[in-house]
Amino acid sequence: MYFSIIVPVYNRPEEMREFLESLSRSDYQTPFEVVVVEDGSGIPCREVVEHYSAKLNLSYYFKPNSGPGDSRNFGMEKAIGDYFLIFDSDCLIPPHYLSVVDSELKKDYVDCFGGPDAAHDSFSDVQKAINFAMTSIITTGGIRGGSETVDKFQPRSFNMGLSRKAFEASKGFGDIHPGEDPDLSIRLWEMGFRTRLFAKAFVFHKRRIDWGKFYKQVNKFGKARPILDSWYPKYAKLAFFAPTVFILGIPISLLLAGVGIWHFAFVYLLYFAFAFLLSASQNSFRIGLYSVVAIAIQFYGYGTGFLKSFYNVRLLKRRPELVFPELFFKR
């Protein structure tokens, strides 16, 4: 047994059905196992897992709710493979995925890797627009969209690989969420492990969220970053301030426009026009419009969350667990 696929799930049996169906179509010829960890769900997916037990080598565990990071750790402790492949339950796995990962590991082995995400044809227009905002090179999602120019890639836990050796050395994911994946990556770097992007090992990340949920998600992302920077200051970057600077620049540019200085407002107009044209050319006119909305929410949510967290954690030196208890799971 080489690969053990780890997937936590919470109250989403139909999502798990789609996930397992996609895995059942894998072209990978070597046996692998799938470990499903039910994280205290009130709507369990046991029957769905049992339905696919004839097609896949499945293990199912039910545990009290303690968050996705701890559930992934639980799954890796139960797994029997040498290398763990970690997914979110709202992912669809392309048939070639395991074969690509196997090839990449044989070509240039690393103990931790990450892959990008893409939008499936079956996704709704809103899902495709959010995917564009989260992955496009012109937004904060540039790295997650597949950029290979970064020297230290930070895998995201919706599509991540981790060796048993690295898991046992690091003890896996911490209590913060979101932010548990970059936290793990940095701890691995500190221990001498290497991470890498597998650009062709993409998944279709469905993200079953609406505009309100998307705002809450990116706002939490923004809050998590200054916390991580306070833990690992040598990995902090000025680029992390970009969304906050972006949103603070909008009212300033409008005030300047009111006194006849239009240059800055025109730059913002050009940016959103370019984002619309890029998304529309890749998708459709409607998705292009939705993408502008998604990008605006992304920058505002992340930027305000970052600013609030930076003020409280970096400037006032307050304990993150007390200021933002919603970012930490208690085990």
N, C-alpha and C positions, 0 to 999 in steps of 0.2 A: 504494500500500500504506500503510495507516494503522496498524492494530494488528498487533503481533507478539506472539504468545503464547509465553512462555518457561516451560518446565517441566523441572527436573532430575529424574532418576530413578536409583534405586540398587536393583538386584535385585528389581524389582517389575513384571514384564511384564504380569501380569493386572490389576494396578492401572492400568497405562498403557492397557490395553484399555478399561477402564471410563471412564477420563478422556477418551480420544479418542472413544468412542462418545457420550458426553454432548455433546462439542463438535460432533460431526457433526449434532446435532439443533438447532443454533442457528438462531434465526429472523432473524439479522442478514444483511442482503442485500449489504453491501459486502464485497469480498474481504479476507481476513486470512490471515496465515501462522502456523504452529505450529512452534516450534523445540524439539525434544526433545534434551536433553543427558544422555547416559548417563555417569554419574559413576564410571567404573571398575568397572562391575558385573560380577560373575561369572555372573550370569544376565541376559543382555541382552534388550532388548525390540525389537530391530531388525525381527524378523518381524512383530510387532504393528504397528509403524509402517508397514511396507510394505503391510500389509493395508488400512490406512486411507488410503493415498496417493491412492486414486481419489476419496475423499470430501473430503479436506482437503489444503490446500497445506502439505506437511510437509517439514521439514528435520531430519535426524538426524545427531548428532555423538557420537562416542565419545572420551572423554578419560580420563587417569589420575585416580584418586580424589583430590579436594581439597576436598570438602565442598560443601554446597548453595549457600552464598553465592558462592564462586568459580565454581561451575557456572552460576549465574544470570548472573554477569558475562560469562562465556564466551559464553553464549547471546545476550546483548544485543549483544556485539561482532559476532556472526555475523548477527544479524537485520537486516532491511532496512526495518522499519517506523519510523514517527515516534514511536510511543507503545507502550511495552512493558506487557503484562499478565502478571503473574508468579503462578504457582500452584504448589502442592505436587502431587505425583503422586497423592496419596490424596484429591483433590477431585473432585466431580462438579459440572459447570457447568450451571446451569439454562438453558433455551433463550433466555430473555429477557436474559441477563447482558450481552452485548455491546451490545445495543440500549440498555439502561439506562445503561451507561457512556458510550456515544456521546452520549446525551441530556444527561447530567450535565455532560460536558465542554463541550458547546455552551452550556449554561445558565450555568455558572460554572467556567471553566477553571482547573485547577490542574496543576502539574507532577508531583504525587504524590498518590495517593489510596489509601484502603484500604476494604475492605468486610467485613461480618460473615460469620459462618458459621452454618449451621443443620444440623439432623439430618434425614436422609432417612428415609422410611418403611422402606426396606430395611435400615437399620442394625440391628445387634444391640442388645439391651437395655443391655449394658455400654457400647457406643458412644454410645447416646442419653444414658445417665447421665453419662458423661464430657463429652459435649457440653453438657449442662445445667450442670455444674460450671464449665466453661470459658467459658460465655457468659452465665450468669444475672446479672442486675443485683444480686443479693444475695450474690454471690461476688466473687473477684478478677477475674472475667471480665466485669464490667459494661460496660467500654468496648468490649471485643471483641464483646460481644453486641449492639451497635448504639446505644449512648448517643450522642446528638448534643449533649450539654451541655458537652463538653470544648472548650476553645478551640484546642488544638493536638492534633489526632488523630495518633497514631502507628500507621501502617498495619503490618499483619503480613504477612510474605512468603508466606503460603499464599494470600493474596488481595490483591494490590497492583498498582497502576498507577504507572508511572514514565515520564516523557517522555525522549526521547533527549537533549534539552538538559540535563536534570537528571542523567542518568546520566553524560554526558561531563564535566560540571562536578564531580561528586562522586566519580567513578571507581567508583561502585557500592558493593557490599557489602564490609565488612571481613572480618577473619579470625575474629572471635569467633562462636561458635555454641553455644547460642542467644544472642540479643541483637543479631544483625546487623541486624535490621530497625529497632528503635528507635535504634540507633547511626546508621544511614543517615538516618532521619527528622531527628534532631537536627543532623547535619551539613548537611542540606538547609536547615533553619531558619537555621542560622548563615550560610549563603550567600544568604539572602533568598528562598528558595523557600517556597511555601505547600503545606500538606497539608490534606486534607479527607476526611471520612467520606462514602462513598456508601452510605447505609443500605439502599437497595433492590438494590444489587449484591452479593447474598449468594451464597455457594457452599455446597454440602453437603460438609463436611470429615469424611472417614470415620474418620481416626485409627485405624489398624490396630494398636492397642496393648491390652495387658492391664493389670491393676492394677499389676504390678511395673514395667512399662515406663512407665506413667503417672506413677508415683512418681519414677522417674529423670528423666523429662522435666520435671516441675514443680520438682524439686530443682535441676536445671540452670538453670531460669528464675530461681529464687531466688538462685543464686550469681551470675548475670550482672548482676542489678540493681545491687548496690553497686559493681561494676566500672564500669558505665556512669555511675553517680553520681560516681565518682572522676574519670572523664574529663570529665564535663559537670556540675559541681557546681551550677550555677545552675538546672538542671532537676530536681534531687533534690527529693523531696517526703516529708513525714512519713507520707503515706498508704502509702508503700512498706513501712513497718514494720508495717502492720496484720496481715498473716498471722503474723508472729513474735509480736506482742503477743497475738494470738488463741490461739496454741498454748501460750504461756507462762502464759496466764491459766487454762487448764484445770486443771493440777495445783494451782495456787493456790486456785482455786474449790473443788476437792475437799478440800483441807486445811481451808479455812474451813468447809465443810459438816460436816467431822468434829468441829468444835467448836461446831456449832449455827448457823452463819451460812450459810443456804441461798440467799441472794439471788443470788449470782453464778452458782452452779451452775444455778439455775432459769433464768437468762438464756440460758445455753448450751443448756439443754434446750428452751427456747422457740424458739431459733434453728434448731436441727436439726429440730424438729417442723414449723416453718413451711416449711423447705426441703423436707421430705418432702411436705407437703401441696401446695406449689406445683408440684413436679415431678410428683407423682401426678395432679394435676388437668390438667396439660398432656400427660401421657403415660399412665402406668398405675401401679397400686399397686406392682408389682415394680420398675419403673424408679424410682419414688419412693424405695424402700428403697436401691436401688443408688446413687442420687444422693447420699444421705447418706454412703455409703461414699466416693464419688468426692470429695465436698467435704472430708471428713476427710483423705483422702490429699493433696488439693490444698493445704490449709492447712499440714499437717504437712511435706510435701515442700518447698514453697516457703519456709515459715517457717524451717525448719532450715537450708536452703541459704542463705537470706538472712543468717541470723545468723552462720553460719560464714564467709561471704564478707565481711560487714561487719567482723567481728573481725580477719580477716587483711589485708584490703585497705584498709579505711578507718582502722582503729585502729593496726595494726602497720605499715601502709604497705608491705606486701610486694608484689612484682610479681605481677599476676594470672596471667601466663603460666607462672610457676614454681609457684604455689600450686595452680592449676587448669588443668593442661595439657590436660585433656579438653575444655575449652571453646574451644580454639584449633586451627584447622586450619593446617598448614604447606603452603604452596603450592610 
